[in-house]
């Protein structure tokens, strides 16, 4: 089997399941179907990952180009720079030794953007059947 995603592997037949026979109970009800079965991907002990495990990143932050206190203290924040996505949320920050000593903030992209990228990276992760020679090691 070549290097595939798990979804692609599910369309393949596992050659190690051809010998599996059907088992029925005394009442004739099936307990286990006979082979062959589809590849189980990472649910099989023989599965090996080719690609590294994806990591969930933190949402990106975008800092304003201005230091104008009036703009930084507003609930909407200063005017967005071109690189700030439209769906980014303004997170105000105010504080200091005395309340309101300084003001600032940043835009943060929605957390679901990073989660969607992570989900896609997991689906695109490739592996192969470890019961055969790994791809690239043919003799």
Secondary structure as UniProt FT lines:
FT   STRAND          4..5
FT   HELIX           6..9
FT   TURN            10..11
FT   HELIX           15..17
FT   TURN            18..19
FT   STRAND          23..24
FT   TURN            26..27
FT   STRAND          30..32
FT   HELIX           41..43
FT   TURN            45..46
FT   STRAND          47..49
FT   STRAND          61..63
FT   HELIX           69..73
FT   TURN            82..83
FT   TURN            86..87
FT   STRAND          89..95
FT   TURN            99..100
FT   STRAND          102..108
FT   HELIX           111..124
FT   STRAND          126..129
FT   TURN            130..131
FT   TURN            135..136
//
